[in-house]
Amino acid sequence: MTRYLALLLALVCAPALAQDRTPSHCIALADAAPGVAYVTPANLPDVEREEVLLHYIAHASFLVRSHGGLNIVTDYTGFTGTLPLIPDVVTMNHAHDSHWTAFPDPAIPHVLPGWGDFGEGIDHHLDLGEVLVRNVSTDIRSQFAGVEAEGNSIFVFEMAGLCIGHLGHLHHAPDPAQYAALGRLDVVMAPVDGGYTLDQPTMIAVLKRLKSSIVIPMHWFSDFALEAFLDGMQGEFSIVRTGGPSLAVSLDRLPSRPTIMVLRPAYLNVPR
């Protein structure tokens, strides 16, 4: 159990106030939103200043937590564990019901679907002061065996000087305009199953082009698929098996060599 899970019940956070965002080297920066207050649920770990906590919940779902106590959950399904949590922001993709919910808690302030009307996509640019959330639309395979244009979103979180990307249910290599819209991603969460999303050779090529400092594999279903992906990434990337679900990242501690950080998913449960 990481130091973060060990602190889940030991720490009680006061309500967090929106803070100025440390400028990142991503594109699409925005001014802060002064004077906005956010409610932070108790019993989640403190995050150091200029640091971001990433916790792999399950499948393609991560908790992204800021120093000021803003909680973002990616590919939100409505369940994060037994620990009470009302996220400030949830993002969703609708390739399968393991990536979204039709009934998000109405108490969640910001629910961001990664799709719009069929084939039209959607644009998000949510500035919470400390965190900027934006998306880049990509295509997915539709349930009718065709292609749904702009049916998936790559979500980007700009916070603590970092650019953190979640590729969602990516089905094709981004085109030049999509790469340009993404900008430089310091950390990327990538689906590596090799079948339901991109085939592994194409995913590996995408990740080598992104050149992110940290790659976090997700959506791997089995250790066999995960190990096949890691074998394909050896050489250009270091591989670190953390043995746990959580990782604290900061701009000044990014690895000098591109590194795959293997997290083991764990729900946000109340410790027994």
Phi, psi and omega per residue, in radians:
M1 nan 2.276 -3.112
T2 -1.263 2.951 3.116
R3 -1.131 -0.409 -3.134
Y4 -1.292 -0.756 3.113
L5 -1.184 -0.576 3.130
A6 -1.128 -0.411 -3.109
L7 -1.639 0.024 -2.975
L8 -0.998 -0.691 3.130
L9 -1.766 -0.171 -3.067
A10 -1.440 -0.400 -3.044
L11 -1.926 2.409 3.046
V12 -2.105 2.040 -3.044
C13 -1.586 2.408 3.020
A14 -1.309 2.788 3.082
P15 -0.958 2.387 -3.038
A16 -1.682 2.547 3.076
L17 -1.815 2.585 3.075
A18 -1.057 2.452 -3.092
Q19 -2.165 2.828 3.031
D20 -1.140 2.541 3.132
R21 -1.607 2.246 3.015
T22 -1.106 2.195 -3.080
P23 -1.019 2.391 3.065
S24 -1.789 3.073 3.054
H25 -1.685 0.210 2.961
C26 -1.182 2.906 2.967
I27 -1.495 3.113 3.014
A28 1.084 0.766 3.051
L29 -1.303 2.670 3.135
A30 -2.379 2.839 3.104
D31 -1.229 2.731 3.103
A32 -1.225 2.819 3.088
A33 -1.910 1.631 -3.025
P34 -1.259 2.637 2.978
G35 1.392 0.177 -3.137
V36 -1.745 2.288 -3.116
A37 -1.875 2.547 -3.140
Y38 -2.211 2.459 3.129
V39 -1.549 2.208 3.138
T40 -1.883 2.164 3.116
P41 -1.137 2.618 3.136
A42 -1.266 2.903 2.949
N43 1.262 0.430 2.941
L44 -1.951 2.657 -3.016
P45 -1.208 2.599 2.973
D46 -1.149 2.630 3.075
V47 -2.104 2.321 -3.126
E48 -1.125 2.701 3.086
R49 -1.043 2.487 -3.115
E50 1.038 0.596 -3.136
E51 -2.381 2.712 3.081
V52 -2.250 2.353 3.057
L53 -1.700 2.226 3.041
L54 -2.007 2.213 3.108
H55 -2.225 2.123 -3.138
Y56 -1.398 1.920 -3.074
I57 -1.441 -0.989 -3.119
A58 -3.075 2.545 2.964
H59 1.007 -1.653 3.078
A60 -2.204 0.317 -3.056
S61 -1.792 2.221 3.122
F62 -2.253 2.561 2.863
L63 -1.583 2.223 3.048
V64 -2.025 1.987 -3.004
R65 -2.122 2.338 -3.086
S66 -1.678 2.947 3.077
H67 -1.037 -0.677 -3.125
G68 -1.361 -0.003 3.065
G69 1.613 0.234 3.035
L70 -1.316 2.323 -3.102
N71 -2.017 2.149 3.121
I72 -2.067 2.355 3.054
V73 -2.111 2.185 -3.134
T74 -1.534 2.693 3.131
D75 0.687 1.011 -2.996
Y76 -1.292 2.238 -3.124
T77 -1.867 -0.043 -3.077
G78 1.741 -0.201 -3.136
F79 -2.305 2.201 3.092
T80 -2.086 -0.115 -3.103
G81 2.362 -2.999 -3.087
T82 -1.498 -0.197 3.075
L83 -1.264 2.171 3.140
P84 -1.048 2.232 -3.112
L85 -2.670 2.142 2.930
I86 -1.936 1.766 -3.108
P87 -1.098 2.719 3.008
D88 -1.322 -0.612 -3.112
V89 -2.429 2.394 2.910
V90 -2.209 2.482 3.016
T91 -1.989 2.645 -3.097
M92 -2.517 2.646 2.933
N93 -2.250 2.653 -2.928
H94 -1.994 0.415 3.091
A95 -1.035 -0.754 3.094
H96 -2.492 2.845 -3.095
D97 -1.279 -0.039 3.014
S98 -1.460 0.127 -3.130
H99 -2.190 0.051 -3.083
W100 -2.860 2.992 3.003
T101 -2.445 2.482 3.062
A102 -1.404 -0.147 -3.046
F103 -2.290 1.077 3.072
P104 -1.132 2.598 3.135
D105 -0.980 2.212 -3.133
P106 -1.116 -0.218 3.099
A107 -1.357 -0.230 3.131
I108 -1.229 2.131 -3.061
P109 -1.131 -0.643 -3.010
H110 -2.340 1.917 3.096
V111 -1.928 2.048 -3.014
L112 -2.031 1.698 3.032
P113 -1.242 2.546 -3.123
G114 -1.564 0.229 -3.122
W115 -2.489 2.797 3.044
G116 -2.141 -2.577 3.009
D117 -1.036 2.639 -3.015
F118 -0.885 2.130 3.069
G119 1.427 -0.022 -3.059
E120 -1.815 -0.295 -3.127
G121 1.199 -2.954 -3.131
I122 -2.741 2.670 3.125
D123 -2.137 2.251 3.071
H124 -2.133 2.405 3.022
H125 -2.593 1.452 -3.019
L126 -1.799 1.960 -3.112
D127 -1.818 1.954 3.110
L128 -1.853 0.358 3.133
G129 1.460 -1.301 -3.132
E130 -1.286 -0.450 -3.061
V131 -2.357 2.373 2.971
L132 -1.960 2.218 3.107
V133 -1.984 2.204 3.091
R134 -2.438 2.989 -3.115
N135 -2.428 2.764 3.008
V136 -2.208 2.104 -3.086
S137 -1.383 2.480 3.011
T138 -2.339 2.952 -3.124
D139 -1.473 2.763 2.985
I140 -2.367 2.871 2.969
R141 -1.257 2.341 -3.115
S142 -1.521 2.884 3.130
Q143 -1.184 -0.205 3.128
F144 -1.740 0.333 3.070
A145 1.252 0.191 3.045
G146 -1.820 -2.613 3.119
V147 -2.107 2.300 3.003
E148 -1.740 1.845 -3.130
A149 -1.080 2.314 3.064
E150 0.980 0.651 -3.138
G151 -1.582 -0.104 3.107
N152 -2.121 2.650 3.028
S153 -2.162 2.342 2.846
I154 -1.541 2.026 3.129
F155 -1.637 2.438 3.132
V156 -2.130 2.305 -3.142
F157 -2.028 2.020 3.114
E158 -1.756 2.014 -3.048
M159 -2.833 2.561 3.122
A160 0.899 0.589 3.139
G161 1.348 0.047 -3.090
L162 -1.841 2.708 2.946
C163 -2.006 2.027 -3.074
I164 -2.048 2.162 -3.080
G165 -2.021 2.505 3.073
H166 -2.144 2.013 -2.982
L167 -1.327 -0.145 3.113
G168 1.128 -2.436 -3.107
H169 -1.794 1.098 -2.995
L170 -1.181 2.254 -3.090
H171 -2.001 -0.055 3.134
H172 -2.705 2.745 3.062
A173 -1.157 2.376 3.094
P174 -1.025 2.603 3.056
D175 -1.499 3.014 -3.088
P176 -0.967 -0.672 -3.140
A177 -1.167 -0.649 3.124
Q178 -1.229 -0.708 3.044
Y179 -1.030 -0.752 -3.131
A180 -1.123 -0.686 3.140
A181 -1.181 -0.573 3.108
L182 -1.152 -0.727 -3.039
G183 1.328 -2.858 -3.115
R184 -1.441 2.044 3.108
L185 -1.740 2.093 3.085
D186 -1.292 -0.672 -3.119
V187 -2.269 2.368 3.121
V188 -2.372 2.332 3.040
M189 -1.743 2.091 -2.925
A190 -2.190 2.309 3.054
P191 -1.300 2.239 -3.009
V192 -2.197 0.406 -3.117
D193 -1.152 -0.514 3.066
G194 1.451 0.094 -3.108
G195 -2.466 -1.029 -3.131
Y196 -1.192 -0.557 3.074
T197 -1.878 -2.366 3.130
L198 -1.261 2.589 2.950
D199 -1.113 2.651 -3.006
Q200 -1.103 -0.716 3.101
P201 -1.007 -0.692 3.125
T202 -1.223 -0.719 3.096
M203 -1.063 -0.734 3.121
I204 -1.085 -0.715 3.108
A205 -1.115 -0.698 3.105
V206 -1.067 -0.811 -3.087
L207 -1.186 -0.606 3.094
K208 -1.196 -0.572 3.090
R209 -1.273 -0.676 3.131
L210 -1.126 -0.590 3.096
K211 0.965 0.702 3.108
S212 -1.226 2.609 3.118
S213 -1.181 -0.614 -3.127
I214 -2.274 2.257 3.017
V215 -2.002 2.246 3.093
I216 -1.991 1.955 3.122
P217 -1.210 2.508 3.071
M218 -2.523 3.041 2.990
H219 0.989 0.757 -3.073
W220 -1.822 -0.083 2.996
F221 1.059 -0.842 -3.080
S222 -2.477 2.713 3.070
D223 -1.097 -0.489 3.107
F224 -1.054 -0.821 3.124
A225 -1.146 -0.713 3.127
L226 -1.074 -0.816 -3.099
E227 -1.161 -0.621 3.080
A228 -1.091 -0.718 3.080
F229 -1.108 -0.808 -3.127
L230 -1.083 -0.671 3.095
D231 -1.060 -0.692 -3.131
G232 -1.249 -0.365 -3.101
M233 -1.668 -0.174 -3.116
Q234 -1.106 2.608 3.141
G235 1.878 -1.125 -3.136
E236 -1.531 -0.309 -3.094
F237 -2.165 2.427 2.914
S238 -1.341 2.686 -3.140
I239 -2.166 2.167 3.125
V240 -2.131 2.127 3.087
R241 -1.712 1.863 -3.030
T242 -1.298 -0.487 -3.094
G243 1.387 -0.013 -3.109
G244 -2.444 -3.114 -3.062
P245 -1.660 -0.179 -2.938
S246 -2.068 2.653 3.139
L247 -2.609 2.282 3.022
A248 -1.749 2.233 -3.107
V249 -2.173 2.572 3.059
S250 -2.574 2.735 -3.061
L251 -1.086 -0.646 -3.060
D252 -1.429 -0.073 3.127
R253 -2.099 0.335 3.059
L254 -1.147 2.463 -3.124
P255 -1.117 2.565 3.141
S256 -1.261 -0.405 3.100
R257 -2.025 2.410 3.112
P258 -0.888 2.316 -2.970
T259 -2.351 2.384 2.997
I260 -1.646 2.108 3.099
M261 -1.795 1.915 -3.096
V262 -1.544 1.953 3.073
L263 -1.753 2.605 3.056
R264 -1.820 2.102 -3.019
P265 -1.115 2.567 3.082
A266 -2.703 2.273 3.082
Y267 -1.114 2.748 3.090
L268 -1.430 1.449 -3.067
N269 -1.756 2.659 3.000
V270 -1.211 2.118 -3.128
P271 -1.071 2.473 3.114
R272 -1.547 nan nan
